[in-house]
Amino acid sequence: MRASLGDRRLPAVLTALFAAIGLSLTALGLYGTVALEIGQRRKEMAIRVALGASRASITGLVLKRGLMLTFAGSIVGALGFVAVGRAIESQLYEVTPSDPANAAIVMVILFVCAACACLRPAWDALREAPIGVLREM
């Protein structure tokens, strides 16, 4: 049985490996984008905290921005997948290119990964003392 599945095991393992690498690169890119934007908006967030904004509202602001970027990217990716879905249909096993269950699972994984990538810049923004940032102005 192992020998009969050997021809299919390597492509499956490679596909899973490339998917994990792709998800990691996506998370790293989103983290970099959100971290850069939050770094540029440091003064704004310091003023918000100085005026009484809660930690939850600042974290929500950062998460909202990151998840909006993820949503826009997932729409573009879904449109691209629909466009090339027929070309890769022969490579899919017992799955159609327009399978909504698989698309939903991928979106959930992507949004969880994006939320985790946004938490570090939010934490960094809240860690700085507002008075120190305001003195730099």
N, C-alpha and C positions, 0 to 999 in steps of 0.2 A: 504494500500500500504506500509506503514511504517513497519507493522508487517511482511509482506511477504519479505521485503528486510532485515529484522533484522538479519537473519542467514548469510547473505553475507556481511553485513556492518562491523561487528567486524573483520573478517579476512582481509578485505580491509584496515581498519584503522590500524590494527597491522602491515600489510605489509608496508604501507606508513611510519609508525613510525620507523620500523626497517630499512627501506631504508634511512630515514633521519639520523638515528644514524650511519649507515654504512658510509654515505657520510661525516658526521662530523668526524668520526674516520679516514677516509681516508685523509681528509684535515689536521687534526691535525698531523697525521703521516708524511705527506709530508712536512708540515711546520717544524716539528722537524728535519727531515732529511736535508732539505735545510738549516735551521738555523745552524745546527751543521757543515755542510760543509762550509758555509760562515764564520762561526766563526773560523774554521781552516785555511781559506784562507784570513784572515784579512790583513796580511802583504802584500800578493800579491796585494790585491785590493788597499791598501794604496799606494803601489809603482805605480800602474797604475794611480791612481788619481794624485799623485805627478808628474808623467811624462806627465800629460795632458789629461788623459782619461775623457771623458764626463760622466755626470750622466746617460745619456741614454745608453751609452755603458756598464756601470757597471750593470745597471738594466737589460739590455738585456742579459748580461752574466748570471745573476742569474735566470732570467726567462727561458732562454734556458736550463739550467741545470735541473731546476724543471720540465719543460715540457718534457724533454727527459726521466726523471724518470717516469713521468706519462704515456708517450707513451709506454715505456717498460712494465710497469705494466698493461696497458690496453690490450696489445697484449697477455700477459700471461692470463689475466682474460678472454679475448675473446676465447682463446683456451680452457680454462677450462670450459667455458659455452657451447661451442660446444660439448665438451666431455660428459657433463652431461645434455645436452639439452633434450634429449629423455626421460630421467628419470623424468624430471619435467614438461613434456608437458601436462600431465593431470591436472596440477595445473594452467595452463594458460587459460585465458578466451578470446577468439577471437583473440589470438595472437599466432603466431608460434614461436618456439625457434630461428628460423633463420630470423626473421623480421628485415630487414635493417633499416627501419624508426626508430624503437625503439632503435636499437643499436646506430644509429647516434645521437639521442636525449640524450642518456645516455653518450656518448662520449663528446658531447658538454658541458653538465652539469659538467662532470668530469674535463674537461680542463679549464673551467671558474673557477671552484672551486680551481684547482691547481694554476692557475695564481694568484688568490687572496691570496692563501697561500704563494706564493713566493714573494709577494710585501713587506711584513713586513721584511723579512731578507735583501732584497735589500735596503730598507729604512734604516735599522740599519747599514748596511755596508757603506752607504753614509753619515750617520750622524756623524761618527767619524772623527776627524781631522787627516789627513794623518801624520802630524808631530808628533802627540802623539803616534801613532802606530809605526812609524819609530824609535822613541826614545827608545821604548821598546826592539828593536832588539839589 
